[in-house]
């Protein structure tokens, strides 16, 4: 009987693992924000003080990540614009390899193969 109960407990714990991690994370956040709420806002109600602190933290995070997202977007755009040139350079390099020109690999149209593959991915 103990083995059955232990198995059921083990199954339940593995199923509730994600929920337990979220509860733990929220507990850590609440405990770390409690001193700030107590120190900076003694005259305000607790929910209002917590909301102001959380809004400030979210604003700080956004101020850090928005420039990173913009830079990553610019880099992706630059890569997408210059991708055909990179691809042409690779084709030129492969065409200059002597044993590739004389084999059956040289008969394959790489451009069509790549664009057919991209069309299936989209």
C-alpha positions as CSV (number, residue, x, y, z in Angstrom):
1,X,0.0,0.0,0.0
2,X,2.9,2.4,0.8
3,X,4.4,1.8,-2.6
4,X,1.1,2.7,-4.4
5,X,0.8,5.9,-2.3
6,X,4.5,6.8,-3.0
7,X,4.0,6.3,-6.7
8,X,0.9,8.5,-6.7
9,X,2.7,11.1,-4.7
10,X,5.7,11.0,-7.2
11,X,3.4,11.3,-10.2
12,X,1.6,14.3,-8.6
13,X,4.8,16.0,-7.7
14,X,6.2,15.7,-11.3
15,X,2.9,17.0,-12.7
16,X,2.9,20.0,-10.3
17,X,6.5,20.9,-10.7
18,X,5.9,23.9,-13.0
19,X,3.3,25.3,-10.7
20,X,5.6,24.8,-7.7
21,X,8.4,26.7,-9.5
22,X,6.1,29.6,-10.2
23,X,4.9,29.7,-6.6
24,X,8.5,29.7,-5.5
25,X,9.5,32.5,-7.9
26,X,6.6,34.6,-6.8
27,X,7.5,34.1,-3.2
28,X,11.1,35.2,-3.9
29,X,9.9,38.3,-5.7
30,X,7.5,39.2,-2.9
31,X,10.1,38.7,-0.2
32,X,12.6,40.8,-2.1
33,X,10.2,43.6,-2.7
34,X,8.8,43.7,0.9
35,X,11.7,45.8,2.3
36,X,11.3,48.4,-0.5
37,X,7.6,48.7,0.0
38,X,8.0,49.1,3.8
39,X,10.8,51.6,3.5
40,X,9.7,53.9,0.7
41,X,6.0,54.0,1.2
42,X,5.0,53.9,4.9
43,X,2.0,56.2,4.3
44,X,0.5,54.5,1.3
45,X,-1.6,51.3,1.3
46,X,0.3,48.2,0.6
47,X,-1.2,47.4,-2.8
48,X,-0.6,50.9,-4.1
49,X,3.0,50.8,-2.9
50,X,3.6,47.4,-4.5
51,X,2.1,48.6,-7.7
52,X,4.4,51.6,-7.9
53,X,7.5,49.5,-7.1
54,X,6.5,46.8,-9.7
55,X,5.8,49.5,-12.3
56,X,9.2,51.1,-11.7
57,X,10.9,47.7,-12.1
58,X,9.0,46.9,-15.3
59,X,9.9,50.3,-16.7
60,X,13.6,49.8,-15.9
61,X,13.6,46.4,-17.6
62,X,11.9,47.9,-20.7
63,X,14.5,50.7,-20.8
64,X,17.2,48.0,-20.9
65,X,15.6,45.6,-23.4
66,X,14.1,48.0,-25.9
67,X,17.5,49.2,-27.3
68,X,18.7,45.5,-27.4
69,X,15.6,44.5,-29.4
70,X,16.1,47.5,-31.8
71,X,19.7,46.6,-32.4
72,X,18.9,42.9,-33.0
73,X,16.2,43.9,-35.5
74,X,18.7,46.1,-37.3
75,X,21.3,43.3,-37.5
76,X,18.7,40.8,-38.8
77,X,17.6,43.4,-41.4
78,X,21.2,43.9,-42.4
79,X,21.8,40.2,-42.7
80,X,18.6,39.7,-44.7
81,X,19.7,42.4,-47.2
82,X,23.2,41.1,-47.6
83,X,22.3,37.4,-47.6
84,X,22.2,37.1,-51.4
85,X,25.7,38.5,-51.6
86,X,26.9,36.0,-49.0
87,X,25.2,33.2,-50.9
88,X,26.8,34.3,-54.2
89,X,30.2,34.4,-52.6
90,X,29.7,30.8,-51.4
91,X,28.6,29.7,-54.9
92,X,31.7,31.4,-56.4
93,X,34.0,29.7,-53.8
94,X,32.4,26.3,-54.5
95,X,32.7,26.8,-58.3
96,X,36.4,27.4,-57.9
97,X,37.1,24.1,-56.2
98,X,38.5,21.8,-58.9
99,X,37.0,18.4,-57.9
100,X,33.5,19.9,-57.5
101,X,33.5,21.3,-61.1
102,X,34.2,17.9,-62.6
103,X,31.8,15.9,-60.6
104,X,28.0,15.5,-60.5
105,X,27.8,18.0,-57.7
106,X,28.5,20.8,-60.2
107,X,25.3,19.9,-62.1
108,X,23.1,20.8,-59.0
109,X,21.5,24.2,-59.1
110,X,22.1,25.3,-55.5
111,X,20.0,28.5,-55.8
112,X,16.9,26.6,-56.8
113,X,17.5,24.0,-54.1
114,X,17.8,26.6,-51.4
115,X,14.8,28.7,-52.5
116,X,12.6,25.6,-52.8
117,X,13.6,24.7,-49.3
118,X,12.8,28.2,-48.0
119,X,9.4,28.1,-49.7
120,X,8.5,25.0,-47.8
121,X,9.6,26.5,-44.5
122,X,7.4,29.5,-44.9
